[in-house]
Amino acid sequence: MSFAVAPELARIVRPGILWLEGATVVEREPRLDAPLAAAESSVRAHPPEEIAAVRTMYKRVGIDPTRRRPSSEALLRRVRKGDPLPRINSMVDVCNWCSLEFQLPYGLYDAARIQGDVTLRLGGEGESYPGIRKDEVHVGGRITLADATGPFGNPTSDSARTMVTPETTRALLIVFAPMEIDGRRLTHVLDVTAARMHEFTGAVPANDLH
């Protein structure tokens, strides 16, 4: 299973990629209660700077980021309003924690539900997928992840087809970073994310298994 960026996005998106193996996903991980609460308190006291380049990434493909918000911005708005981070399962909770803290949109997918190679591209006219707890997500002209079956994710909302559940043991994690993000910063983001995934789900990056 390979990952490629289509030419039309090569100068717009700098994706950070983790293939994770050996995960044990639980619906509620009590060890996450304290760090998530601390992250929420920190964000309310000292809100992280919104990354303008993330909005610019949307605008460069013709998407209004105030109408379709990056997932990271949606999490920040939720927490600053006084609501807690959503609790879905241990792997998704870690993903949301990192997205909130680093203010970069993340995508998380069950690798066993991905069919063939993955491409980051612009969605074609009329393309869509059933969203997670949402109606159909239309991705025409939007930054989109697709496999042999079709689109399954974007920086705003992901598909029900590839969502992570307690049955997930292998996952693909994508940080949808704008090209303007420094490569060293993105490496730091991925390192922290991988460490938290290992601590709270047991998952390790696939290349660490060899």
C-alpha positions as CSV (number, residue, x, y, z in Angstrom):
1,M,0.0,0.0,0.0
2,S,1.6,3.2,-1.1
3,F,0.8,6.9,-0.7
4,A,1.1,9.6,-3.4
5,V,0.3,13.3,-3.7
6,A,-1.3,14.3,-7.0
7,P,0.5,17.1,-9.0
8,E,-2.3,19.6,-8.4
9,L,-1.7,19.5,-4.6
10,A,2.0,19.1,-4.6
11,R,2.6,22.8,-4.0
12,I,-0.3,23.2,-1.6
13,V,-0.3,20.3,0.9
14,R,2.7,18.8,2.8
15,P,1.1,15.7,4.3
16,G,2.5,14.1,7.4
17,I,2.0,10.3,7.3
18,L,2.0,7.6,10.0
19,W,1.2,4.0,9.2
20,L,0.4,2.6,12.6
21,E,0.4,-1.1,13.6
22,G,-0.4,-3.2,16.7
23,A,-3.0,-0.9,18.1
24,T,-5.5,-1.9,20.8
25,V,-8.4,0.5,20.6
26,V,-10.9,0.8,23.5
27,E,-14.0,2.9,23.6
28,R,-12.9,4.8,26.7
29,E,-9.3,5.0,27.9
30,P,-9.3,6.4,31.5
31,R,-5.6,7.3,31.3
32,L,-6.6,9.9,28.8
33,D,-8.9,11.7,31.1
34,A,-6.2,13.8,32.8
35,P,-4.1,14.8,29.8
36,L,-7.2,15.7,27.8
37,A,-8.6,17.9,30.6
38,A,-5.2,19.6,30.9
39,A,-5.1,20.3,27.2
40,E,-8.6,21.8,27.3
41,S,-7.7,24.0,30.3
42,S,-4.5,25.1,28.6
43,V,-6.3,26.0,25.4
44,R,-8.9,28.1,27.3
45,A,-6.2,29.9,29.2
46,H,-3.7,30.3,26.4
47,P,-5.4,29.6,23.1
48,P,-3.0,28.3,20.4
49,E,-2.4,30.6,17.5
50,E,-4.6,29.6,14.6
51,I,-2.4,28.7,11.7
52,A,-3.4,31.1,8.9
53,A,-1.7,28.8,6.3
54,V,-4.3,26.1,7.0
55,R,-7.1,28.5,5.9
56,T,-4.9,29.5,3.0
57,M,-4.6,25.9,2.0
58,Y,-8.4,25.7,1.7
59,K,-8.6,29.0,-0.2
60,R,-6.0,27.9,-2.7
61,V,-8.4,25.1,-3.9
62,G,-11.4,27.5,-3.9
63,I,-12.9,26.4,-0.6
64,D,-14.2,29.0,1.9
65,P,-12.7,27.9,5.3
66,T,-15.4,29.7,7.2
67,R,-18.1,27.5,5.6
68,R,-16.2,24.2,5.7
69,R,-13.9,24.6,8.7
70,P,-10.7,22.5,9.0
71,S,-11.2,19.9,11.7
72,S,-8.5,21.5,13.9
73,E,-10.3,24.9,13.9
74,A,-13.6,23.2,14.7
75,L,-12.0,21.5,17.7
76,L,-10.5,24.8,18.9
77,R,-13.8,26.6,18.6
78,R,-15.6,23.8,20.5
79,V,-13.1,23.8,23.4
80,R,-12.8,27.6,23.7
81,K,-16.6,27.7,23.9
82,G,-16.4,25.6,27.1
83,D,-17.2,22.1,25.7
84,P,-14.9,19.2,26.2
85,L,-13.1,17.3,23.4
86,P,-15.4,14.6,22.0
87,R,-14.6,11.2,23.3
88,I,-14.9,8.6,20.6
89,N,-12.3,5.9,21.3
90,S,-8.7,5.8,22.5
91,M,-7.1,6.3,19.0
92,V,-9.5,9.0,17.8
93,D,-9.2,10.8,21.2
94,V,-5.4,11.0,20.8
95,C,-5.8,12.2,17.3
96,N,-8.2,15.0,18.4
97,W,-5.9,16.0,21.3
98,C,-2.9,16.4,18.9
99,S,-5.0,18.3,16.3
100,L,-6.2,20.7,18.9
101,E,-2.8,21.3,20.3
102,F,-0.9,21.7,17.0
103,Q,-3.8,23.4,15.2
104,L,-3.4,21.1,12.1
105,P,-6.2,19.1,10.6
106,Y,-5.7,15.3,11.1
107,G,-7.3,12.3,9.4
108,L,-7.4,8.8,10.9
109,Y,-8.4,5.7,9.0
110,D,-8.6,1.9,9.6
111,A,-5.9,0.6,7.2
112,A,-7.8,-2.7,6.9
113,R,-10.7,-0.9,5.3
114,I,-8.5,0.9,2.7
115,Q,-8.5,-0.7,-0.7
116,G,-5.2,-0.5,-2.6
117,D,-2.9,2.6,-2.8
118,V,-3.8,6.0,-1.4
119,T,-3.7,9.3,-3.3
120,L,-4.1,12.8,-2.0
121,R,-5.9,14.6,-4.8
122,L,-8.7,17.0,-5.6
123,G,-12.1,15.4,-5.5
124,G,-13.8,14.9,-8.9
125,E,-17.1,16.4,-9.8
126,G,-20.0,14.6,-8.1
127,E,-17.7,12.5,-5.8
128,S,-18.9,12.0,-2.2
129,Y,-19.0,9.5,0.6
130,P,-21.2,8.7,3.7
131,G,-19.7,10.7,6.6
132,I,-19.2,9.7,10.2
133,R,-22.5,10.5,11.9
134,K,-23.2,12.9,9.0
135,D,-25.0,12.9,5.7
136,E,-23.2,12.5,2.4
137,V,-19.9,14.5,2.3
138,H,-19.4,16.0,-1.1
139,V,-15.7,16.4,-2.1
140,G,-15.8,17.7,-5.6
141,G,-12.9,20.3,-5.9
142,R,-11.8,19.6,-2.3
143,I,-8.6,18.2,-0.8
144,T,-9.4,14.5,-0.7
145,L,-7.9,11.1,0.1
146,A,-8.9,8.3,-2.2
147,D,-8.1,4.6,-2.7
148,A,-9.2,2.1,-5.3
149,T,-12.8,2.3,-4.1
150,G,-12.9,6.1,-4.2
151,P,-12.7,9.0,-1.8
152,F,-12.7,8.4,2.0
153,G,-11.3,11.4,3.8
154,N,-10.6,15.1,3.8
155,P,-9.3,17.7,6.3
156,T,-12.8,18.6,7.5
157,S,-14.6,15.2,7.8
158,D,-13.9,11.6,7.2
159,S,-15.9,8.6,5.9
160,A,-17.8,5.9,7.7
161,R,-16.2,3.3,5.5
162,T,-12.7,3.7,6.9
163,M,-13.5,5.0,10.4
164,V,-11.5,3.6,13.3
165,T,-13.3,1.4,15.8
166,P,-12.4,-0.9,18.7
167,E,-11.7,-3.6,16.0
168,T,-9.0,-1.5,14.4
169,T,-5.4,-2.8,14.8
170,R,-3.7,-1.0,11.8
171,A,-4.3,2.7,10.9
172,L,-3.3,5.4,8.6
173,L,-2.9,8.8,10.2
174,I,-2.6,11.9,8.0
175,V,-1.7,15.4,9.1
176,F,-3.0,17.7,6.4
177,A,-0.3,20.3,6.8
178,P,-0.1,23.3,4.4
179,M,3.1,23.5,2.3
180,E,4.2,26.6,4.3
181,I,4.7,24.5,7.5
182,D,8.4,23.9,8.1
183,G,9.4,20.3,7.6
184,R,11.1,20.1,11.0
185,R,8.0,21.3,12.7
186,L,6.0,18.6,10.9
187,T,8.5,16.0,12.0
188,H,8.1,17.1,15.6
189,V,4.3,16.9,15.3
190,L,4.5,13.4,14.0
191,D,7.0,12.3,16.6
192,V,4.7,13.6,19.5
193,T,1.7,12.0,17.8
194,A,3.4,8.7,17.4
195,A,4.6,8.7,21.1
196,R,1.1,9.5,22.3
197,M,-0.4,6.8,20.1
198,H,2.1,4.3,21.5
199,E,1.4,5.3,25.1
200,F,-2.4,5.1,24.9
201,T,-3.1,2.5,22.2
202,G,0.1,0.5,22.0
203,A,0.4,1.3,18.3
204,V,3.8,1.9,16.7
205,P,4.8,3.2,13.2
206,A,5.1,0.4,10.8
207,N,8.7,1.1,10.0
208,D,9.6,0.7,13.7
209,L,8.6,-3.0,13.5
210,H,11.6,-3.9,11.4
